Amino acid sequence: MIKLTFLQRLAIQLLKLGPTPNHISIIMDGNRRYARQSNLSLQEGHQRGFDALMRTLQYGKEIGIKELTVFAFSIENYNRPKDEVEYLMNMAKQKLGESQDFFQKNQIQVKLCGDMQYVEEELRQKLNEVEEKTKKYTQYKLNFCFSYNFTNEWERALRQLPSGLTKQQFFQQVQEHLISRPDILMRTSGEQRFSNYMLHQIRSDTLIYFTRRKWPELNFWDFFKMIMFFYYYRKVDVAELVQGVGLRLQSERARVRISPSTIFFFLIN
């Protein structure tokens, strides 16, 4: 767990006063570019990418997000060099095993979203074990898109539908077999494409947020800016939220008296 600074806790109080998004989805892109630009091995780049996921899970829980969906490994990624794929499979087994205490301590439900027929047996068992042990939690959900692309998700959903449905019945029932619609989709590393990810879910009402920050670099303030982007397009009165934070601090008799204008200055810089 990361120890948040005073300003980060202050920013969280600000965000919690607004209509925080219930569901955030992220295309976690840039591990390899980050490694090359930082003179690190590809393996270290992927390791730091997993660390960024753990940080982001904590940010989401602190702010009050209900659901986080991450694009961890696509079906197309199996076409990468064999040694890199093998490393990613082994790292997934190791990290998922190490993270079970974190998931349970923070009461995070982990839901697998992908085609497990592509996944080797030992890793599949580990993924299923994590899912089974965390299914009792309901307040915070992680959709882990592993061995996933939308074409495959759509095909698997269609196979589960009965024949003879009307158009309205079709779209009502197909939703039950897909990941739910996110309020905002973020892609890191400066790429502006969707890479066959949640194409039906994001077709309307989902805000799209691109950042040049590579996934392993993502920090609290990047996450904060994304939520502020959401507030801007939802026409949230940020000045009113800042005033609310100032009033809350005063009502709690904080040791340090901080005016709303000072709060706003720190949060936008």
C-alpha positions as CSV (number, residue, x, y, z in Angstrom):
1,M,0.0,0.0,0.0
2,I,1.2,3.5,-0.9
3,K,1.2,6.1,1.8
4,L,-0.7,9.1,0.4
5,T,0.6,12.6,1.0
6,F,-1.5,15.4,2.6
7,L,-2.2,17.0,-0.8
8,Q,-3.2,13.7,-2.3
9,R,-5.6,13.0,0.6
10,L,-6.9,16.5,0.1
11,A,-7.5,15.9,-3.6
12,I,-9.3,12.7,-2.8
13,Q,-11.7,14.6,-0.5
14,L,-12.3,17.0,-3.4
15,L,-13.1,14.2,-5.9
16,K,-15.4,12.4,-3.4
17,L,-17.6,15.4,-3.2
18,G,-18.5,15.1,-6.9
19,P,-20.2,12.4,-8.9
20,T,-17.3,10.1,-9.2
21,P,-17.4,7.6,-12.2
22,N,-18.6,4.2,-11.1
23,H,-16.6,2.3,-13.8
24,I,-13.2,3.2,-15.2
25,S,-11.6,1.2,-18.0
26,I,-7.9,1.4,-18.9
27,I,-5.8,0.2,-21.8
28,M,-2.5,-0.2,-20.0
29,D,-0.1,0.7,-22.8
30,G,3.6,1.5,-22.8
31,N,5.5,-1.0,-20.7
32,R,8.0,-1.8,-23.5
33,R,8.5,1.8,-24.6
34,Y,9.0,2.8,-21.0
35,A,11.7,0.1,-20.6
36,R,13.5,1.1,-23.8
37,Q,13.5,4.8,-22.9
38,S,14.6,4.1,-19.3
39,N,17.4,1.6,-20.4
40,L,15.7,-1.2,-18.6
41,S,15.0,-4.8,-19.6
42,L,11.5,-5.5,-21.1
43,Q,11.0,-7.7,-18.1
44,E,11.6,-4.8,-15.7
45,G,9.2,-2.7,-17.8
46,H,6.4,-5.3,-17.4
47,Q,7.2,-5.6,-13.6
48,R,6.8,-1.8,-13.2
49,G,3.6,-2.0,-15.2
50,F,2.1,-4.4,-12.7
51,D,3.2,-2.1,-9.9
52,A,1.3,0.7,-11.7
53,L,-1.8,-1.5,-11.6
54,M,-1.6,-2.0,-7.9
55,R,-1.2,1.7,-7.4
56,T,-4.2,2.4,-9.6
57,L,-6.3,-0.1,-7.7
58,Q,-5.5,1.8,-4.5
59,Y,-6.4,5.2,-6.0
60,G,-9.7,3.8,-7.3
61,K,-10.6,2.4,-3.9
62,E,-9.6,5.6,-2.0
63,I,-11.8,7.7,-4.4
64,G,-14.8,5.4,-4.3
65,I,-14.7,3.8,-7.8
66,K,-16.9,0.7,-7.9
67,E,-15.4,-1.0,-10.9
68,L,-12.1,-1.0,-12.7
69,T,-11.5,-2.8,-16.0
70,V,-7.9,-3.2,-17.3
71,F,-6.7,-4.6,-20.6
72,A,-3.9,-6.8,-19.4
73,F,-3.1,-9.1,-22.3
74,S,-4.8,-9.4,-25.6
75,I,-5.2,-12.5,-27.8
76,E,-3.0,-10.7,-30.4
77,N,-0.2,-10.5,-27.8
78,Y,0.4,-14.2,-28.2
79,N,2.1,-13.3,-31.5
80,R,4.9,-11.5,-29.6
81,P,8.3,-13.2,-29.3
82,K,8.0,-16.5,-27.5
83,D,10.4,-15.7,-24.7
84,E,8.4,-12.5,-23.9
85,V,5.1,-14.3,-23.8
86,E,6.5,-17.0,-21.6
87,Y,7.9,-14.3,-19.2
88,L,4.5,-12.6,-19.1
89,M,2.7,-15.9,-18.3
90,N,5.2,-16.7,-15.5
91,M,5.0,-13.1,-14.1
92,A,1.2,-13.3,-14.1
93,K,1.3,-16.5,-12.1
94,Q,3.8,-15.0,-9.6
95,K,2.1,-11.7,-9.2
96,L,-1.4,-13.0,-8.9
97,G,-0.1,-15.4,-6.2
98,E,1.6,-12.6,-4.3
99,S,-1.4,-10.2,-4.7
100,Q,-4.1,-12.5,-3.2
101,D,-3.6,-10.9,0.3
102,F,-3.9,-7.5,-1.2
103,F,-7.1,-8.4,-3.0
104,Q,-8.6,-9.9,0.1
105,K,-7.4,-7.2,2.5
106,N,-9.0,-4.5,0.2
107,Q,-12.0,-6.7,-0.5
108,I,-11.5,-6.5,-4.3
109,Q,-13.5,-8.9,-6.4
110,V,-11.4,-10.1,-9.3
111,K,-13.4,-11.1,-12.4
112,L,-11.7,-12.8,-15.4
113,C,-12.7,-11.4,-18.8
114,G,-11.1,-13.3,-21.6
115,D,-10.9,-16.7,-23.5
116,M,-9.2,-19.1,-21.1
117,Q,-8.8,-21.8,-23.8
118,Y,-5.7,-19.9,-24.9
119,V,-4.2,-19.9,-21.4
120,E,-1.9,-22.7,-20.3
121,E,-3.3,-24.9,-17.5
122,E,-1.2,-23.8,-14.5
123,L,-1.9,-20.1,-15.1
124,R,-5.6,-20.8,-15.8
125,Q,-5.8,-22.5,-12.4
126,K,-4.2,-19.6,-10.7
127,L,-6.6,-17.1,-12.4
128,N,-9.6,-19.2,-11.4
129,E,-8.3,-19.5,-7.9
130,V,-8.1,-15.7,-7.5
131,E,-11.5,-15.3,-9.0
132,E,-13.1,-17.9,-6.7
133,K,-11.5,-16.5,-3.5
134,T,-12.6,-13.0,-4.2
135,K,-16.1,-13.5,-5.6
136,K,-17.7,-12.8,-2.2
137,Y,-16.7,-9.1,-2.3
138,T,-19.1,-6.7,-3.9
139,Q,-18.0,-3.1,-3.2
140,Y,-15.0,-2.9,-5.5
141,K,-14.5,-5.0,-8.7
142,L,-11.5,-5.6,-10.9
143,N,-12.3,-6.9,-14.4
144,F,-9.0,-8.5,-15.5
145,C,-9.0,-8.7,-19.3
146,F,-6.5,-11.4,-20.0
147,S,-6.4,-13.3,-23.3
148,Y,-9.0,-10.9,-24.5
149,N,-10.2,-9.0,-27.5
150,F,-13.7,-7.6,-28.2
151,T,-14.3,-9.8,-31.3
152,N,-13.8,-12.9,-29.2
153,E,-15.9,-11.5,-26.3
154,W,-18.7,-10.7,-28.8
155,E,-18.6,-14.2,-30.4
156,R,-18.7,-15.9,-27.0
157,A,-21.7,-13.8,-26.0
158,L,-23.5,-14.6,-29.2
159,R,-23.1,-18.3,-28.7
160,Q,-25.0,-18.0,-25.4
161,L,-28.1,-16.4,-26.8
162,P,-31.2,-18.2,-27.9
163,S,-32.4,-17.9,-31.5
164,G,-35.5,-16.0,-32.5
165,L,-34.9,-12.9,-30.5
166,T,-36.2,-9.5,-31.6
167,K,-33.7,-6.7,-32.0
168,Q,-34.7,-5.2,-28.7
169,Q,-34.4,-8.6,-26.9
170,F,-31.1,-9.3,-28.6
171,F,-29.4,-6.1,-27.3
172,Q,-30.9,-6.5,-23.8
173,Q,-29.7,-10.1,-23.5
174,V,-26.3,-9.7,-25.1
175,Q,-25.4,-7.1,-22.4
176,E,-25.6,-9.8,-19.8
177,H,-22.7,-11.6,-21.4
178,L,-20.4,-8.6,-21.9
179,I,-18.3,-6.4,-19.6
180,S,-20.4,-3.5,-18.4
181,R,-20.2,0.0,-20.0
182,P,-17.4,2.2,-18.5
183,D,-18.0,5.8,-17.6
184,I,-14.5,6.7,-18.9
185,L,-11.9,4.8,-20.9
186,M,-8.2,5.9,-20.6
187,R,-5.4,4.8,-22.8
188,T,-1.8,5.5,-21.8
189,S,1.4,6.1,-23.8
190,G,0.0,8.5,-26.4
191,E,-1.7,6.0,-28.7
192,Q,-5.2,7.0,-29.9
193,R,-6.8,3.8,-30.9
194,F,-8.9,1.1,-29.2
195,S,-7.1,-2.1,-30.2
196,N,-10.3,-4.2,-30.5
197,Y,-11.2,-3.4,-26.8
198,M,-14.8,-3.1,-25.5
199,L,-16.0,-1.7,-28.8
200,H,-19.7,-2.2,-28.2
201,Q,-19.5,-0.9,-24.6
202,I,-17.8,2.4,-25.4
203,R,-19.9,3.3,-28.5
204,S,-21.9,5.9,-26.6
205,D,-21.8,7.8,-23.3
206,T,-18.2,6.7,-22.5
207,L,-15.7,9.5,-22.2
208,I,-12.4,8.8,-23.9
209,Y,-9.2,10.1,-22.3
210,F,-5.8,9.7,-23.9
211,T,-2.6,10.5,-22.0
212,R,1.0,10.5,-23.2
213,R,2.1,9.1,-19.9
214,K,3.4,5.5,-20.3
215,W,1.6,3.0,-18.1
216,P,4.5,2.3,-15.6
217,E,4.8,6.1,-15.1
218,L,1.2,6.6,-14.2
219,N,0.9,8.3,-10.8
220,F,-1.8,9.7,-8.5
221,W,-1.9,13.1,-10.2
222,D,-2.4,11.5,-13.6
223,F,-5.4,9.6,-12.1
224,F,-6.7,12.8,-10.6
225,K,-6.5,14.7,-13.9
226,M,-8.5,11.9,-15.6
227,I,-11.3,12.3,-13.0
228,M,-11.2,16.1,-13.4
229,F,-11.6,15.5,-17.1
230,F,-14.6,13.5,-16.4
231,Y,-16.0,16.3,-14.2
232,Y,-15.4,18.9,-16.9
233,Y,-17.4,17.0,-19.5
234,R,-20.1,16.3,-16.9
235,K,-20.3,20.0,-16.2
236,V,-19.4,19.6,-12.5
237,D,-18.8,22.9,-10.7
238,V,-15.2,22.4,-9.5
239,A,-15.1,25.7,-7.7
240,E,-18.1,24.5,-5.6
241,L,-16.3,21.2,-4.8
242,V,-13.2,23.2,-3.7
243,Q,-15.4,25.3,-1.4
244,G,-16.8,22.1,0.0
245,V,-13.3,20.7,0.8
246,G,-12.5,24.0,2.6
247,L,-15.7,23.8,4.6
248,R,-15.0,20.1,5.5
249,L,-11.5,20.9,6.7
250,Q,-12.9,23.7,8.9
251,S,-15.7,21.5,10.2
252,E,-13.2,18.9,11.2
253,R,-11.1,21.6,13.0
254,A,-8.0,20.8,11.0
255,R,-4.8,21.9,12.5
256,V,-3.8,23.8,9.4
257,R,-6.4,26.3,8.1
258,I,-6.5,26.3,4.4
259,S,-8.7,28.5,2.2
260,P,-10.6,27.2,-0.9
261,S,-8.4,29.4,-3.1
262,T,-5.2,27.8,-1.7
263,I,-6.6,24.3,-2.3
264,F,-7.5,25.1,-5.9
265,F,-4.0,26.5,-6.5
266,F,-2.3,23.4,-5.2
267,L,-4.6,21.0,-7.1
268,I,-4.2,22.6,-10.5
269,N,-0.4,22.9,-10.4
